[in-house]
Amino acid sequence: MNDRSETQIPQAGAEAGGPSPVPPPAPAPGLLTTLRSRLPGTITAVTIALAATYIAERYQGPQLLFALLVGMAFNFAAEDPRMRPGLDFASRTVLRFGVALLGARIGLEQILALGAAPAAIVAVAVAGTIAFGWLLSRLLRRPATEGLLTGGAVAICGASAALAISAVLPAGRDQQRFTLLTVVGVTTLSTIAMVLYPSLAGELGLDARQAAIFLGGSIHDVAQVVGAGFMISPQVGDGATLVKLLRVALLVPVVVGFAHLFRNGHGEAAGAGARPPILPGFLVAFIVLVALNSTGIVPAQIAGALGQVSRWCLVIAIAALGVKTSFRQLAELGWKPVVMMVAETVFIAAVVLGGIMLTR
């Protein structure tokens, strides 16, 4: 037999020493594959959120804080690679969807009904607290982003603001852990304020309108504002909620300002990650919902339902973030962030009280 006839003829490119053929790129995963990969982590976050909600209702505690703590107890689940896609989806996409739906709770007529004096007090308190947070971060030699994050969370709406602001800050090594510590801190301080501030309002001799401005202008989370206000009277509860919604409305300009700051490279950590968009999509949705709610197009029942969906999205996102973080990681951040949040809490309460005394 002819040996040459049995020998495979090499490709011309290989004989000439040319490059080997490049394999075709792997096809992108389909929608069904993506959904399946996210299912385990997402179901875990939802289950933890349900458990935390039951505990919060049973013991009348802060829902978001329980979601975070229960999630952290399941930190071992984050080591399973099957959990990661769903946890990332819940802690980012679901979070931003929840922040967007916050707009359904706000209408321009509610803000205009407050009058000029409370609006001025709130605006000064929010801007001053954010600036104070930045100054504290400089004095304590912490990154400026940490001062802006804690200052914004204390100034606007607690945990919800912390999550929204964190979404537009450059991704740093400790950003996620610091965000979670901020959520724990502002929720804890907000709960303490809910208990103490109604008594303080009575000791200071504040009337119903002044008490509403004080509670709505200084307590961090919406739920705790409502709780503190109705501890005094329904009138104070309604007024405090309106003042608080004005602070929530300031979330848009603050987050847009931060996004613009770090997008243009002026922030300390601007080069640490991908540049955020100048106007994130979830804030566009927030603005659209505020506009629709202001025109009366959205029925009150639907607006209330969207508010509940928003709350659930935030609880699920916090649960997912908790699973991805351990107590040891939070402890590694040290004592300085705690000092920052306590000082900012005292600062905004002092500014609001000072404004009330000046406008008596």
C-alpha positions as CSV (number, residue, x, y, z in Angstrom):
1,M,0.0,0.0,0.0
2,N,1.0,3.5,-0.6
3,D,1.9,5.2,2.8
4,R,1.5,8.6,1.3
5,S,-2.1,8.0,0.4
6,E,-2.8,7.2,4.0
7,T,-1.1,10.3,5.4
8,Q,-3.4,13.3,6.2
9,I,-2.6,16.3,4.2
10,P,-2.0,19.3,6.5
11,Q,-3.9,22.5,6.0
12,A,-2.1,25.1,3.9
13,G,-2.1,27.6,6.8
14,A,-0.5,25.1,9.1
15,E,2.3,24.3,6.6
16,A,3.1,27.9,6.2
17,G,3.2,28.5,9.9
18,G,0.0,30.6,9.8
19,P,-2.4,31.1,12.7
20,S,-4.7,28.3,13.7
21,P,-8.4,28.8,13.0
22,V,-10.2,30.9,15.6
23,P,-13.2,29.1,17.2
24,P,-16.5,30.9,16.8
25,P,-17.6,32.9,19.9
26,A,-19.9,31.1,22.4
27,P,-23.5,32.2,22.0
28,A,-24.9,34.5,24.6
29,P,-27.1,32.8,27.2
30,G,-30.8,32.9,26.4
31,L,-33.5,34.5,28.5
32,L,-34.5,31.1,30.0
33,T,-30.9,30.3,30.9
34,T,-30.5,33.6,32.6
35,L,-33.7,33.2,34.6
36,R,-32.7,29.8,35.7
37,S,-29.3,31.0,36.9
38,R,-30.9,33.8,38.9
39,L,-33.6,31.6,40.5
40,P,-31.8,30.1,43.5
41,G,-30.3,33.4,44.8
42,T,-33.5,35.3,44.1
43,I,-35.7,32.8,45.9
44,T,-33.3,32.8,48.9
45,A,-33.5,36.6,49.1
46,V,-37.3,36.6,48.8
47,T,-37.6,33.9,51.5
48,I,-35.4,35.8,53.9
49,A,-37.5,39.0,53.2
50,L,-40.7,37.1,54.1
51,A,-39.2,35.8,57.3
52,A,-37.9,39.2,58.2
53,T,-41.3,40.8,57.6
54,Y,-43.0,38.2,59.8
55,I,-40.5,38.9,62.6
56,A,-40.9,42.7,62.2
57,E,-44.7,42.5,62.3
58,R,-44.6,40.1,65.2
59,Y,-42.3,42.2,67.4
60,Q,-43.1,45.7,65.9
61,G,-39.5,46.2,64.7
62,P,-37.8,47.7,61.7
63,Q,-38.4,45.5,58.7
64,L,-35.3,46.5,56.7
65,L,-33.0,46.0,59.7
66,F,-34.4,42.5,60.3
67,A,-34.0,41.6,56.6
68,L,-30.3,42.6,56.8
69,L,-29.6,40.8,60.0
70,V,-31.4,37.6,58.9
71,G,-29.6,37.8,55.6
72,M,-26.2,38.1,57.2
73,A,-27.0,35.0,59.3
74,F,-27.1,33.1,55.9
75,N,-23.8,34.5,54.7
76,F,-22.6,30.9,54.1
77,A,-25.0,30.6,51.2
78,A,-23.1,33.2,49.3
79,E,-20.2,30.7,49.0
80,D,-22.3,28.6,46.6
81,P,-21.7,29.8,43.1
82,R,-25.2,28.9,42.1
83,M,-26.4,31.7,44.5
84,R,-24.3,34.5,43.1
85,P,-26.3,35.5,39.9
86,G,-29.6,35.7,41.8
87,L,-28.1,37.6,44.8
88,D,-26.5,40.1,42.4
89,F,-29.8,40.5,40.6
90,A,-31.7,41.1,43.8
91,S,-29.2,43.5,45.3
92,R,-28.9,45.6,42.1
93,T,-31.8,45.4,39.7
94,V,-34.5,44.8,42.2
95,L,-33.1,47.5,44.4
96,R,-33.2,50.1,41.6
97,F,-36.7,49.1,40.7
98,G,-37.8,49.6,44.3
99,V,-36.1,53.1,44.5
100,A,-37.9,54.1,41.2
101,L,-41.3,53.1,42.6
102,L,-40.7,55.4,45.6
103,G,-41.9,58.2,43.2
104,A,-45.4,56.9,43.4
105,R,-45.6,58.1,47.0
106,I,-44.9,61.8,46.2
107,G,-47.0,64.5,44.6
108,L,-46.2,68.2,44.1
109,E,-49.4,69.2,45.7
110,Q,-48.2,67.6,49.0
111,I,-45.0,69.5,48.9
112,L,-46.6,72.8,48.1
113,A,-49.1,72.4,50.9
114,L,-46.3,72.5,53.5
115,G,-45.5,76.2,52.9
116,A,-42.2,78.1,52.5
117,A,-40.9,77.8,56.1
118,P,-40.8,74.0,56.4
119,A,-39.5,73.6,52.9
120,A,-36.6,76.0,53.7
121,I,-35.8,74.3,56.9
122,V,-35.7,70.9,55.2
123,A,-33.6,72.2,52.3
124,V,-31.0,73.7,54.6
125,A,-31.0,70.6,56.9
126,V,-30.5,68.2,53.9
127,A,-27.7,70.3,52.3
128,G,-26.0,71.0,55.6
129,T,-26.0,67.4,56.7
130,I,-24.5,66.2,53.5
131,A,-21.8,68.9,53.7
132,F,-21.3,68.0,57.4
133,G,-20.8,64.3,56.4
134,W,-18.2,65.2,53.8
135,L,-16.4,67.4,56.4
136,L,-16.4,64.6,59.0
137,S,-15.0,62.1,56.5
138,R,-12.1,64.6,55.9
139,L,-11.5,65.1,59.6
140,L,-11.6,61.3,60.3
141,R,-9.4,60.6,57.2
142,R,-12.0,58.4,55.5
143,P,-12.9,58.5,51.8
144,A,-15.1,61.4,50.8
145,T,-17.6,58.9,49.3
146,E,-18.2,57.6,52.8
147,G,-19.1,61.0,54.1
148,L,-21.4,61.7,51.2
149,L,-23.1,58.3,51.6
150,T,-23.7,58.6,55.3
151,G,-24.6,62.3,55.1
152,G,-27.1,61.6,52.3
153,A,-28.6,58.6,54.1
154,V,-29.1,60.6,57.3
155,A,-30.3,63.8,55.4
156,I,-32.9,62.2,53.1
157,C,-34.5,58.9,53.9
158,G,-32.3,56.5,55.7
159,A,-31.7,53.1,54.2
160,S,-33.5,53.9,50.9
161,A,-31.3,56.9,50.3
162,A,-28.2,54.9,51.2
163,L,-29.0,52.3,48.6
164,A,-29.9,54.8,45.9
165,I,-26.7,56.9,46.5
166,S,-24.5,53.8,46.6
167,A,-25.8,52.8,43.2
168,V,-24.2,55.9,41.5
169,L,-21.0,56.0,43.5
170,P,-17.8,54.4,42.0
171,A,-17.4,50.8,43.0
172,G,-14.6,50.6,45.5
173,R,-13.2,47.7,47.5
174,D,-15.3,48.4,50.7
175,Q,-18.3,50.2,49.1
176,Q,-20.7,47.3,49.5
177,R,-19.7,46.6,53.1
178,F,-19.9,50.3,53.9
179,T,-23.3,50.6,52.4
180,L,-24.6,47.8,54.6
181,L,-23.0,49.3,57.7
182,T,-24.7,52.6,56.8
183,V,-28.1,50.8,56.4
184,V,-27.6,49.2,59.9
185,G,-26.5,52.5,61.4
186,V,-29.3,54.8,60.1
187,T,-32.0,52.2,60.7
188,T,-30.9,51.7,64.3
189,L,-30.5,55.5,64.9
190,S,-33.9,56.1,63.3
191,T,-35.5,53.6,65.6
192,I,-33.9,55.2,68.6
193,A,-35.2,58.6,67.4
194,M,-38.7,57.2,66.9
195,V,-38.8,56.4,70.6
196,L,-37.0,59.5,72.0
197,Y,-38.1,62.4,69.8
198,P,-41.8,62.5,70.6
199,S,-40.9,63.0,74.3
200,L,-38.3,65.6,73.3
201,A,-40.9,67.5,71.3
202,G,-43.1,67.6,74.4
203,E,-40.3,68.7,76.7
204,L,-39.5,71.5,74.3
205,G,-43.1,72.7,74.2
206,L,-43.5,72.2,70.4
207,D,-47.1,72.5,69.1
208,A,-48.5,70.1,66.6
209,R,-47.2,71.9,63.5
210,Q,-43.7,72.3,65.0
211,A,-43.6,68.7,66.2
212,A,-44.5,67.5,62.7
213,I,-41.7,69.6,61.2
214,F,-39.2,68.3,63.8
215,L,-40.1,64.6,63.5
216,G,-40.4,64.7,59.7
217,G,-37.3,66.8,59.2
218,S,-34.9,64.8,61.5
219,I,-35.9,61.1,61.7
220,H,-34.2,59.1,58.9
221,D,-36.7,56.4,57.7
222,V,-40.2,57.0,56.6
223,A,-41.7,54.2,58.7
224,Q,-40.1,55.6,61.9
225,V,-41.4,59.1,61.1
226,V,-44.9,57.8,60.8
227,G,-44.6,55.8,64.0
228,A,-43.2,58.8,65.9
229,G,-45.8,61.2,64.6
230,F,-48.8,59.0,65.4
231,M,-47.4,58.5,68.9
232,I,-48.3,62.1,69.5
233,S,-51.5,62.5,67.4
234,P,-52.9,61.8,64.0
235,Q,-52.5,65.5,63.1
236,V,-48.8,65.3,63.9
237,G,-48.4,62.0,62.1
238,D,-49.9,63.3,58.9
239,G,-47.8,66.5,59.0
240,A,-44.6,64.6,59.8
241,T,-45.2,62.3,56.8
242,L,-45.6,65.2,54.4
243,V,-42.4,66.8,55.7
244,K,-40.6,63.5,55.3
245,L,-41.9,63.1,51.7
246,L,-40.3,66.5,50.9
247,R,-37.0,65.1,52.1
248,V,-37.6,62.0,49.9
249,A,-38.3,64.2,46.9
250,L,-34.8,65.7,47.3
251,L,-33.3,62.3,46.6
252,V,-33.4,63.0,42.9
253,P,-31.3,66.2,42.8
254,V,-28.8,64.7,45.3
255,V,-28.3,61.5,43.4
256,V,-28.1,63.3,40.1
257,G,-25.5,65.6,41.6
258,F,-23.4,62.7,42.9
259,A,-23.6,60.9,39.6
260,H,-22.4,64.0,37.8
261,L,-19.7,64.6,40.3
262,F,-18.1,61.2,40.0
263,R,-18.8,60.8,36.3
264,N,-16.7,63.9,35.6
265,G,-13.8,62.5,37.7
266,H,-14.0,65.1,40.5
267,G,-14.6,62.5,43.2
268,E,-11.8,60.9,45.1
269,A,-12.8,57.4,43.9
270,A,-13.8,58.4,40.4
271,G,-11.4,56.0,38.8
272,A,-12.2,53.0,41.0
273,G,-14.9,51.7,38.7
274,A,-17.1,52.3,35.7
275,R,-18.5,55.8,35.4
276,P,-22.1,56.0,36.4
277,P,-24.6,57.5,34.0
278,I,-25.4,61.2,34.6
279,L,-29.1,60.4,35.1
280,P,-29.6,56.7,36.0
281,G,-32.6,55.0,34.6
282,F,-34.2,54.3,37.9
283,L,-34.2,58.0,38.7
284,V,-35.8,58.8,35.4
285,A,-38.6,56.4,36.4
286,F,-38.8,58.0,39.8
287,I,-39.3,61.5,38.2
288,V,-41.9,60.1,35.8
289,L,-43.9,58.6,38.6
290,V,-43.8,61.8,40.7
291,A,-45.0,63.7,37.6
292,L,-47.8,61.2,37.0
293,N,-48.8,61.2,40.7
294,S,-48.9,65.0,40.7
295,T,-51.3,65.2,37.8
296,G,-53.8,62.8,39.5
297,I,-53.6,60.3,36.6
298,V,-52.5,57.6,39.0
299,P,-55.4,56.5,41.3
300,A,-54.7,56.5,45.0
301,Q,-55.1,52.7,45.2
302,I,-52.6,52.1,42.5
303,A,-50.1,54.6,44.0
304,G,-50.5,52.8,47.4
305,A,-49.9,49.4,45.7
306,L,-46.8,50.7,44.0
307,G,-45.5,52.0,47.3
308,Q,-46.0,48.6,48.8
309,V,-44.2,47.0,45.9
310,S,-41.4,49.5,46.3
311,R,-41.0,48.6,50.0
312,W,-40.9,44.8,49.2
313,C,-38.3,45.4,46.5
314,L,-36.1,47.2,49.0
315,V,-36.6,44.5,51.6
316,I,-35.6,41.8,49.1
317,A,-32.5,43.8,48.0
318,I,-31.4,44.3,51.6
319,A,-31.8,40.6,52.3
320,A,-29.6,39.8,49.3
321,L,-27.0,42.3,50.4
322,G,-27.1,40.8,53.9
323,V,-26.4,37.3,52.5
324,K,-23.4,38.7,50.6
325,T,-21.9,40.2,53.8
326,S,-20.7,38.9,57.1
327,F,-20.5,40.5,60.5
328,R,-16.7,40.2,60.4
329,Q,-16.6,42.2,57.2
330,L,-18.6,45.0,58.8
331,A,-16.5,45.0,61.9
332,E,-13.4,45.5,59.8
333,L,-14.7,49.0,58.8
334,G,-14.0,50.2,62.4
335,W,-15.6,52.8,64.6
336,K,-15.2,55.9,62.5
337,P,-18.3,55.3,60.3
338,V,-20.4,54.9,63.5
339,V,-19.2,58.2,64.9
340,M,-20.0,59.8,61.5
341,M,-23.6,58.6,61.5
342,V,-24.2,59.6,65.2
343,A,-22.8,63.0,64.7
344,E,-24.8,63.6,61.5
345,T,-28.0,62.5,63.3
346,V,-27.4,65.0,66.1
347,F,-26.5,67.7,63.5
348,I,-29.7,67.4,61.4
349,A,-31.9,67.4,64.6
350,A,-30.1,70.5,65.8
351,V,-30.5,72.3,62.4
352,V,-34.2,71.5,62.2
353,L,-34.9,72.6,65.8
354,G,-32.9,75.7,65.2
355,G,-35.0,76.5,62.1
356,I,-38.2,75.9,64.0
357,M,-37.2,78.3,66.8
358,L,-36.2,81.0,64.2
359,T,-39.6,80.7,62.4
360,R,-41.8,80.7,65.5
